[in-house]
Each structure stands twice: as structure tokens, then as C-alpha cells.
Amino acid sequence: MLDIGVQTKGIIPEMDIDKGFGMISEAGFTRVDINIDTFLKNSDLYAGKVNKFFDASIEELTIYFNQYTKYPVCGCICLAPGVED
């Protein structure tokens, strides 16, 4: 079976996480790409305005992103190059 994914922009965190992932699953998607722009906007990154979210350790980020792993569409979330949970 081929897994088909969609980016979460406009869904998570804009709506309730259960409702958002439910909607994605019901639409037939089997994977998601957690939109990093939610945490650090591209325009801010390019302007050198990096917020504190990514100053967290890999362990702290893993704890934060583990809330998403209870949803079947999330399967594997890449937290950093070469580091997967």
C-alpha cells in the first residue's frame, strides 16, 4: 500500500488536535507532515528572528512531539536531521 500524506498547515494547531487528525484520516491520508512553520515561520527564519522553541533539547522536543504519535497518521515524526522517533 502506498502511504499518502498531507501537510498540517491550516489544520494543526488551528483546530483541536483530535478533530484535525480525525479530519485528515477521514479524508484518506495515511501520513502527515507536521508543518514546521507553525513553530518557526520561514519569513522569521530568513530574517534571523529565531524563536526559543528550537533551543529545547532533542529530549524536550521529543516529549512535545510525542503528543502527535498517538494518531495513526503520524507514524514517524522527524525531529532533526537523522533523528527520528
Secondary structure, DSSP 8 states (H G I E B T S, - for coil): ----EEE-TTTTTTS-HHHHHHHHHHTT--EEE--GGGTS-HHHHHTT---GGGGS-HHHHHHHHGGGTTSGGGS--EEETTEE-
